[in-house]
Amino acid sequence: MQTISTIEEVRETRKEISRQCDFDPKKLVKYYLERQKARIPTSSHTEPRVRGPVD
């Protein structure tokens, strides 16, 4: 089943990333934050949206 193999691939990837970070939660958080920053274009930062009044 395709879904099972995809889930297994995701799990293996997560294990490899954890291994690279020495299974250290702080290193994992740093790793994922750095990845997230790399995905967000710096030129498109805008002011946060303010939600209008709720009826």
GROMACS elastic network, one bead per residue, 0.5 to 0.9 nm:
[ bonds ]
;  ai    aj funct       b0    kb
    1     4     6  0.56242   500
    1     5     6  0.67342   500
    1     6     6  0.89724   500
    2     5     6  0.53128   500
    2     6     6  0.62286   500
    2     7     6  0.87401   500
    3     6     6  0.51127   500
    3     7     6  0.62181   500
    3     8     6  0.86218   500
    4     7     6  0.51669   500
    4     8     6  0.61837   500
    4     9     6  0.86162   500
    5     8     6  0.50139   500
    5     9     6  0.61097   500
    5    10     6  0.86681   500
    6     9     6  0.50403   500
    6    10     6  0.62930   500
    6    11     6  0.86759   500
    7    10     6  0.51223   500
    7    11     6  0.62190   500
    7    12     6  0.86515   500
    8    11     6  0.50330   500
    8    12     6  0.61286   500
    8    13     6  0.85496   500
    9    12     6  0.51360   500
    9    13     6  0.61441   500
    9    14     6  0.86354   500
   10    13     6  0.51012   500
   10    14     6  0.62120   500
   10    15     6  0.86414   500
   11    14     6  0.51149   500
   11    15     6  0.61812   500
   11    16     6  0.86552   500
   12    15     6  0.50235   500
   12    16     6  0.61868   500
   12    17     6  0.86649   500
   13    16     6  0.50991   500
   13    17     6  0.62511   500
   13    18     6  0.86073   500
   14    17     6  0.51175   500
   14    18     6  0.61231   500
   14    19     6  0.85172   500
   15    18     6  0.50460   500
   15    19     6  0.60739   500
   15    20     6  0.86393   500
   15    23     6  0.88673   500
   16    20     6  0.61903   500
   16    21     6  0.86449   500
   17    20     6  0.50658   500
   17    21     6  0.63105   500
   17    22     6  0.87045   500
   17    23     6  0.84977   500
   17    28     6  0.77952   500
   17    31     6  0.87189   500
   18    21     6  0.50540   500
   18    22     6  0.62083   500
   18    24     6  0.74511   500
   18    25     6  0.84388   500
   18    27     6  0.87492   500
   18    28     6  0.67062   500
   19    23     6  0.56393   500
   19    24     6  0.87629   500
   20    23     6  0.75370   500
   20    28     6  0.89167   500
   21    24     6  0.58623   500
   21    25     6  0.80613   500
   21    26     6  0.87247   500
   21    27     6  0.55818   500
   21    28     6  0.59458   500
   21    31     6  0.79101   500
   22    25     6  0.87173   500
   22    27     6  0.78543   500
   22    28     6  0.86797   500
   23    26     6  0.89528   500
   23    27     6  0.78932   500
   23    28     6  0.75056   500
   24    27     6  0.53139   500
   24    28     6  0.62457   500
   24    29     6  0.88133   500
   25    29     6  0.61937   500
   25    30     6  0.85907   500
   26    29     6  0.52037   500
   26    30     6  0.62248   500
   26    31     6  0.85671   500
   27    30     6  0.50355   500
   27    31     6  0.60180   500
   27    32     6  0.86507   500
   28    32     6  0.62085   500
   28    33     6  0.85348   500
   29    32     6  0.52373   500
   29    33     6  0.60600   500
   29    34     6  0.85342   500
   30    33     6  0.51371   500
   30    34     6  0.61137   500
   30    35     6  0.85867   500
   31    34     6  0.52688   500
   31    35     6  0.62767   500
   31    36     6  0.86832   500
   32    36     6  0.60732   500
   32    37     6  0.86185   500
   33    37     6  0.61801   500
   33    38     6  0.86269   500
   34    37     6  0.51186   500
   34    38     6  0.62576   500
   34    39     6  0.88143   500
   35    38     6  0.51382   500
   35    39     6  0.64844   500
   36    39     6  0.52279   500
   36    40     6  0.66029   500
   37    40     6  0.53660   500
   37    41     6  0.79974   500
   37    42     6  0.84761   500
   38    41     6  0.73932   500
   38    42     6  0.88298   500
   40    43     6  0.88893   500
   40    44     6  0.82018   500
   40    45     6  0.86008   500
   41    44     6  0.58866   500
   41    45     6  0.75403   500
   42    45     6  0.59880   500
   43    46     6  0.87092   500
   45    48     6  0.88535   500
   46    49     6  0.85383   500
   47    50     6  0.88639   500
   51    54     6  0.82347   500
